[in-house]
Amino acid sequence: MFIKNLRTLQQYNAHVTVHDPWANPEVARREYGVEIVKELPHDTFDAVILAVAHDSFKEIDFDTLKNGHTVIYDVKGILQSNIDGKL
């Protein structure tokens, strides 16, 4: 499901950065055509979508990723605060 959503965002010309410290970048590239960054970028974003429930994501200061109008969507429901939506 994540790959389908990723492709949809890309069709709308969204610049998407995929960060997953657990995923193997070579496998993701080969199997799904997805580039993964292992280190959390120092950029700011319009949207942050948490699609996996790694405990390490609970330690992220999401305020440092916001650009002033950022939406944070927690698909897995791992965050207790600082989010705009969850399933």
C-alpha positions as CSV (number, residue, x, y, z in Angstrom):
1,M,0.0,0.0,0.0
2,F,2.8,2.4,0.8
3,I,4.3,2.0,-2.7
4,K,0.9,2.8,-4.3
5,N,0.6,5.9,-2.2
6,L,4.2,6.9,-3.0
7,R,3.5,6.6,-6.7
8,T,0.4,8.7,-6.4
9,L,2.3,11.5,-4.6
10,Q,4.9,11.4,-7.3
11,Q,2.2,11.7,-10.0
12,Y,1.3,15.0,-8.4
13,N,5.0,16.1,-8.7
14,A,5.6,15.8,-5.0
15,H,9.2,15.6,-4.0
16,V,9.2,12.6,-1.7
17,T,12.0,11.6,0.7
18,V,11.7,8.1,2.2
19,H,13.6,7.6,5.5
20,D,13.7,4.2,7.1
21,P,16.7,3.2,9.2
22,W,15.7,-0.5,9.1
23,A,15.1,-0.9,5.4
24,N,17.8,-2.1,3.0
25,P,18.3,0.6,0.4
26,E,19.5,-1.9,-2.2
27,V,16.5,-4.1,-1.9
28,A,14.1,-1.2,-1.9
29,R,15.7,0.2,-5.1
30,R,15.7,-3.2,-6.8
31,E,12.3,-4.5,-5.8
32,Y,10.3,-1.3,-5.7
33,G,12.3,1.4,-7.4
34,V,12.4,3.4,-4.2
35,E,15.4,5.4,-3.0
36,I,15.7,5.3,0.8
37,V,17.8,7.6,2.9
38,K,19.2,5.9,6.1
39,E,19.9,9.2,8.0
40,L,17.1,11.6,8.9
41,P,17.3,14.6,6.5
42,H,17.9,18.0,7.9
43,D,15.3,19.5,5.6
44,T,11.8,20.8,6.4
45,F,8.7,19.3,4.8
46,D,5.1,20.1,3.8
47,A,4.0,16.7,5.0
48,V,5.4,13.9,7.1
49,I,3.8,10.5,6.8
50,L,4.8,7.8,9.4
51,A,4.1,4.6,7.6
52,V,6.0,2.2,9.9
53,A,6.0,1.9,13.7
54,H,9.7,1.9,14.5
55,D,10.4,2.9,18.1
56,S,13.2,5.2,16.9
57,F,10.6,7.4,15.2
58,K,9.1,8.2,18.7
59,E,12.4,10.0,19.5
60,I,12.3,12.4,16.5
61,D,11.6,16.0,17.2
62,F,9.0,16.6,14.5
63,D,9.0,20.3,15.1
64,T,12.5,20.4,13.4
65,L,10.9,18.9,10.2
66,K,8.1,21.4,9.9
67,N,8.2,24.3,7.5
68,G,5.4,26.4,9.0
69,H,2.4,24.6,7.4
70,T,3.4,20.9,7.8
71,V,0.9,18.1,8.2
72,I,2.0,15.1,10.2
73,Y,0.1,11.9,9.5
74,D,0.7,8.9,11.7
75,V,-0.6,5.9,9.8
76,K,0.4,3.4,12.6
77,G,-0.7,5.5,15.6
78,I,2.7,5.4,17.4
79,L,2.8,9.1,18.4
80,Q,0.8,10.5,21.2
81,S,1.1,14.2,20.3
82,N,2.3,16.6,17.6
83,I,0.2,14.9,14.8
84,D,-2.6,16.0,12.5
85,G,-4.1,12.7,11.9
86,K,-4.0,8.9,12.4
87,L,-5.9,5.8,11.5
